[in-house]
Each structure stands twice: as structure tokens, then as C-alpha cells.
Amino acid sequence: MMLTSDSSGHLKSARFFSHSRTPSLDTLQENACHAAWLAFCQRVRQGLDLTTSNPTHVGLPPIHLEPETLLAAFETPYEANPNGLASARQAIADFYGPSVHPQDVQLFASTSEAIASLLKLACQPGDEVIAFSPTYPLLDCLCALESVELQMVPLQDCAGEWAIDFWQLERAYSTKVRAILVVSPNNPTGHRLRLEEFQKLADFCTSRGLLLIIDEVFASYAIQHRPGLLPQGAACLATHGLVISLSGLSKVCGLPQHKLAWGLFGGDRQLVDEAKQRMAFIIDTSLSTSGWVQQLCPKFLASAKAFAGPCLSRIRSNLTVLLELAAAPKTQWRVDLPDAGWNACLRLPAWAPADEDIAEKLASRGIRVFPGAFFGYLPHQPTLVLSLIVEPSVFTEGLSQMAPILSEILGG
């Protein structure tokens, strides 16, 4: 029997996608904040987007290479190596210093691909991974696509100072957990792991046979220099277990369009060697990293400061403007001072309306911010998240228009 009615479409969908790892179409629809922003832009054509985090869109100086260098990279014969080109891995090791050996570097097309590959390395379908909230909202998608359950453990929130709650971590642990994933510096809070936190976390993972993954893509952008913070290349500090720290050109050099990321493998030598062999098997099935970007990796990393320096200056400048505004009389919100990263978090009073409702109202009036709920902030932690790499003129104008609206919403 041939079905041609509208209901047949639902039947076809149910048959084709009933076992899909992708979410239902209902959850793929645009949210209210985004819809309000699009409606404003269609009506007025231009708003003040305080969420822009694409470094190629905000007027920061890009890294330029000579045409001859680019042409040579394109013309160099391709070498298919699942670990990555030796010259690229050497350049990455040199970027971190003598404590990192190129044999412990693994190349990926992106940190998202790296996390997905590491989930394949550590987990079977139905296993669990623990991460800490608030955090980057893509993690649940990456886990779902690998048929892995994500368990979120809330970070301790002490008036803007964040820390891992090891009591909550113990409660969340079960024998189904195969890995722990930490974003440090955290996106969006800017919390950076302390050395003692890292050591305790590494011991926790080693004693239970868990992989420890540390996403440290924002580590080049230290806003505060405080003693006891975990440095870049955390994996090289590991002496036992298996620790993998991730980064890439997207943030280090402001080059998200040139798809290259990497993982540093550290810990017990036997575990590291076996993990690298198993990872080579995983990556060899796709070989997704382009040959030309691997050829250019040494040049890009040698020029990293040409981007990172101006980027960090802008972050600090925009943050200063924001802190000055927060210090104004009768302001009913505050700013959590981040250790590092590209974001600022505006903490609203606990009695404030839901941050999604506030973000929607701001969007309808031409100011785009992210609600903290997108990142896992709890209802009693209403928060708005702003990007600190937005062009200064847009950032300042957006804040000047946002402040009276927030005052109106909060009754100030």
C-alpha cells in the first residue's frame, strides 16, 4: 500500500529515524531568544550582538602568511599519517616547551572531533561521562552522537569563585562512568583548574580507571595571573593514569576556518602508548585533517602572538568597561571576574526573572546576549553571558543600551 497523506510523512520519519542518535525535530527548532533576535534584525536590519565569538568577524588582526608559503603547502605531496604530520606535531610540542614530546601529540580536525574520538576510545554505547556545569553546551550533543550518557556535576559557586565539588563528584560516580571531561578555562565562567584540583581529579580518575580529558582551548587568554593555577599542557604534568589535554588553531591563532586541533597525551607510559595506538586506528578511518593545514601549522604557531596579543588586550579592555558599569550606583547585577577566556558572566539577583526571558526581552530590543540557562546555570543563578572579543564600539554601545533595560526589568 502506498501512503501519500501528511500522516504518511510522520510514519516515514518514524521508520527511518526511530533509532537515530539525533534529537527530534521539535527540539531542533529555534529557541525564543534566537527567534526574537531574528525578528528584530528583519524589522530593523541591524542590532548589537554581544555574543559574537568568531574571531574572524570582530576586526581582530588575522595571521597572514606569504603567498609563496601558502602555495608550497598546497603543492606538497600529501602524507597520510593518522597521528598527524611529524613537522606539525613537533611545532605543537615546541609551542608548549620541552616537557612535551611530539610522539605524545595527536592531531584532529577540531576539538569537537577530538572529544568524539576520545569517547570512542574510552566508552561503549550506554557508558557514562561526567562533566561540570556550567559549561559549553555542545558537550551533550557530542555525547549523544556517540550513544554515551552525560552526567553533569554542578561546580561549587562561591560568589563568583568556582571550584570542583568532589563530594558531588563522588555521588555522581558509578561503574558505568568511563571518562571525566573538564573545560579549563571554563566556557563560560572563565574558571581555571587549580593545580591541587587537577591533582585530586587525576588521582580520582586513576583509582577508578577513568580517562581524564581537559579542554584548554582558552588557556592562552589569561586575564588574571594568580598562583596555583593549572598551566597550559596539563597532560604533561600527569605521572599516572591517562590524561589528555586539548587545544587548537581556532582559539590559539584565531583561525577557526583552518581546521586543526590537537591532543597531548600524558600519564602512565604504557597507557599513553596503547591509547595512541588505539587512537591511530580511530583516526585512520577518516583522516579528516587536511594536509596543507598540517604543513602550515609551524608557521601559524610561530605567529600565534600576532593574534593572541591584540585579542587579549581587547578582552581586558572590554572587561574593564563592563566592570566600571557594574560598579555604578544602584546596579543590581555584578560581573564574575574570570581567570581566563573570551566570556564575561553577568550575575543577576536570585529573585530576577528567568535569564532566558530577560535575554528574549533584550533580543526583541536589538541587544543579543546568551542566557546562562544555555550553559547549565541553575534557575537560582540567573546569568547573562557576553563575549569579550566583540568590537569595542559595539560592546560599549550594547552595554549602554542594555543597562537601562536591565534596570527596568529588575525594578532598579
N, C-alpha and C positions, 0 to 999 in steps of 0.2 A: 504494500500500500504506500502511495506517495503522499506525504504531508506537505501542504503548501500554505497553511494558515499561519498567523503570527505565533500561535502557540507552538507550531512546529519548530520555530526558531529556538524557543526555550528547551524543547525536547532535544534538538540537535546539540545545543550548548551543554545540556546536562550529560549527554552521552559522550561528547568529545572532551569535555573539561572536568568531568566529575573527579578525576584523580590528579588534577593539575596542582602544582605547588604555588601557582599564582593566586592572588586573592580574588574574591568575587567582584563582578563589575560594579556592584553598589559601593564597595569600598575604594574603587579606583576613580570615583567621581571627584571633581574639585571640591575642596572644603570651602566653608563660608568666608573665611578670611581672603582666600585667593579670589573667590567669586566677587567679593566687594571691591577688591583691588582692580580686577579686570573691568568691572562696571565703571569705576571712576576713570580709568585710563581711556575707555571707549567714549566716555562723556566729555572728559576734559583733555584727553590725549597724553598728558604727562603729569606724573606725581613725583613724590620724593621717596625713593626706595632706599630705606635704611638697612636692607638685608643683603645687598649685593656683596657677594664674596668671591666672585670670579675675578681674579687679578688682572685679566686681560680687558676688563670693562671699566676700570676705575682710574685710568690715567697714570698708572704707575709705570716707571721706565722698564720696557721689556729688555730681555737679554738679546743682543744682536750678535750674530756670527758672520764672518766674512763669506761672501758668495762662494769663494773657492773652497772653503771648508765644508759648506753645505753640499756642494757638488761632489766633492770627494767622498763624503759619507754615502750619498745616493749611489755612487758608481762602484763602491767597494763590494766585492763579491760577498754574498750572504753566507754566514756560518751558522748552521742550526745547532745550537747548544742549549739544552733545557735549563742549565744553571745560569746561562747568560754569558755574553762575550767577556773574555778574560780581561780585556782592557777596561771595560765598564766596571766590572767588579773590583778591579784594582783602584780605579778612580774613587769609587764609593768607600773602599777601605781607607784610602788616603784622606778622604773628607772627614772621617771620624778620628783618624790618628792611628798610632802604632799598635793600639790594643785590639784593632780589628784586622783580621786576616781575610784576604779575598776569597779563600776557599769556604769561608763561612757566610758569604754573601749570596743570596738568591734573587734573581731578577723576576719582576712581574710587570704586567702592563699597567696596573693600578693597585693601590692598597685595598680596594674592594675585591679585586681578583685575588690578592694575596690572602685576605681573610677567608674568602670562599675556598681557596686551595688548602688553607690550613685546617678548615673544618673537615674537608675531605680526608686530610692526613690523620686527624685525631678522632673523628666521630663516625659512628654508624647511624643510619636513619633512626630517629627516635631517641638518640642520646641528647644530652643537655649541655648548654654552655652558660656560664654565669658572666654577666656584665654589670656595670654600676650605673645607676641613674641619679641625676640627669645625664644624658649622653646623646651622641649623634643618632638620629632616628633611622638611619639606614641599616643598623645592625640587625633589627628584627627581620627586615627583608632578606638580608644575606643568609640568616639562619633558616628562614622559611624555605628559601630556594634550595637549601641543602638538606631539607627534612630534619632539621635539628631544632630542639626546643630551646628558646632563650629565657633564662631566668634572670630577672632584674633585681638587683640588691640596691636599696637606696643608700646613697652616700650620707654620712653624717653632715648635717648643716648647722654650723655654729656661727651664726651672724656673718655669713659670707665666707667663713673658713670651712673648707670641705675636707673630709677625710674618709678613708675606708672604714666601714663599721664591721670589724671582724666578728663580732657577735652575730650580726645579721648574716654574714657570710657563712658562718658555721651552720646556722639554721637553714640556709638555702641549699647547702651541700647535700647531695645524695650520691649513691654509687653510679647513677646514670650520668653524672657530670663528667665531661672529658676535657674541658678546657675552661680557662678564665681569660676574659678579654678586658683589657683596661685601655682607655683612651687617655693618654697623658703627654702633653697638656690636654685637659678635658675640653671637649666641644659640647656645650658652650661655656661651662663655668670658668674655664681657664685654670682649674686646679691641676697642679703638677704633683705627681707622687713624691713623697719624701723618701729618702734613702731607707729609713727604718721601715716605712710601709712596704717598699719594694722587697726588702729582705724578708720581712714577715710573710708577704704574699708568696715569694719564691719558696720559702720553707713549707707553707701551706700546700702549694701545688706539688712539690717534690714528694712530700709524705703521702700524697694520695695518687701519685702517678698522673698528674694533670699537666697539660700544656699551658704555658703562660704566654699570652700574646699581648704585646704593648704597642698600640698605635701611637706613634710620637711625631706625626706629621707637622705639628705646630711648634716643635721644640726649638726651632731657630729663632722664635719670636718671644724672647724672654722680656717681659715687662718689668718684673721685679727680680732683683738678684738677692736671693736670701740663702743663708747657709742651710745645708742639709737637703737641698732639692736634688732629685734624680737627674743626672746629666743625659745628654743625647747618647744613643747607642747603648741603651740599658742592658741589652743581651750580653754585651762583653763583660759585664760585672758579675754575671751568673757563674757560679762554680759548681752547681749541681742541678739536677733536673733538666728541663728543656725550656728555654726562654727564647722568644723570637720578637724582635722589635722591628717596626715597620716605618718607612717614610718613602718619599718620592719627589720627583721634579715638580709636581703640581704646586706644592707649598714651598719647598726649599728654594726653587728658582722661579716661582710664579708661572709655570708652564703646564697648565692642565691639559693643553691640546697635544703635548708631546708625551704620549702615554708610556711612562716609565716609572716604576716603583721598585722597592727592594725590601728584603727582609734580612736582618742579621741574626744568625743562629748562635746561641750560646748555651753554656751549661756543661753537663757531663759529656766528655768527648765521644764516648760510644753512642750516646743518644743523638748527639748532633750529627755524627757521620751517618747513622741509619736514617735520621729524618731527612737529611739532604738527599740520600739515595731514593727514598720514597717520594720526595718532592719532585725530583727529576722525572720520575715515572709519571706523576700527575701533569706536570707542565709539558712534557713531551707529547701529550695527546693534543695540544692546541698550539704551542709555540706562538703565543699571542703578541709577544713584544717585538716590535719592528727592528730590523737590523740596523737601519740608518740612525735611529734614536740611540741605540746602544753604541754605535760608532761615535756619536756626538756627546755622549754622557760626560767624558772627561772635560770637554770644552765647556759644557753647561755648568758643571760643578765648579770649575775654575772661576767662573763668572758669577757664582751664586750671590756674592756680596753686593754686586751691582744692582740686584733686585731687592735682596733682603734688607739692606741698609735703609733705602728710602721707604720700604714697606713698614719697617719697624718704627721709623720716625713718624710716619703718618698715624700708625696705631697709637703711639704715645700722645701725639698732638690731639687726635680726636678724643682720646680718653680724657685728656686734661679739660677739654671743652665740656665734656659730659659731667665730669666731677664738679666743675665750677657751677654748672647749672643745678646739680643735685644739692649743692651747698647753699643755694639761695633760700631766703626765709620762707617758711610755710610750705616748702617742698615736702610732699608726703611719700616720696619714694627715695630709694638710695641705690647706689651702684656697688655691686660686689667687685672688689679690686682683684683682677685676675693675676695669676703668676705669669701666664704666657698665653699666646693665641691671638686670634683675629676678632674675638667677640667681646661684647660687654653685656652684662645682665642687669636689668633694672628691676629691683625687688620692690613690689608693691605691698601695701598693708594687707595683712591676712584677711581683713574684712572686705577687701576690694572685690568688685565683680570678677567673674572668671576671666582669666587673661585672654582666652580665645574671643570672648565678647568684646573686650577692650581693643584687641588687635583688629577685629572686624570693624568697630566704630572708627578707628584711626584710618583703616584702609578706605572706608567709604568717604573719608575726607581728604584722601590723597596722600596719606603717610603710611608706608608699609613697614611693619615690624613683624617679628615672629613671636607668637605666644609661647610661653615656657612649656605649656602642655605638649607641644610638638616634640619636646626633648625629654619629657618624662617628669617635669616638675609636678608635684602633687597639688591638689586643689587648695591646700592651705599655704602654698608657696607661690602665689600669683607673680608672674615674672614676664618681662618683655625682653627679647633678645635682639640686639643690634649688631651689625657688622662694623668693625672699626677700620676697615680699609676703604670705606665709601669716600668718594671725593670730598675734601673738606668743605667746600661751599655747599654741597648737597647735604652733608652731615649737619652743618651748623644751621642751615635753613630748616631742615627737617626737625631738629630739636626745638628751634624757636617756635615752630607751629605746633609741635606735639605737646609742649609743656602746658599751655593754657587748656588744651583739650583734656589732658590728664587731670589737671586741677579741677576742671568742670566735672569729670567723671567721678573723681574721688571726693568731691564736695569741699575742695580747699578754697 
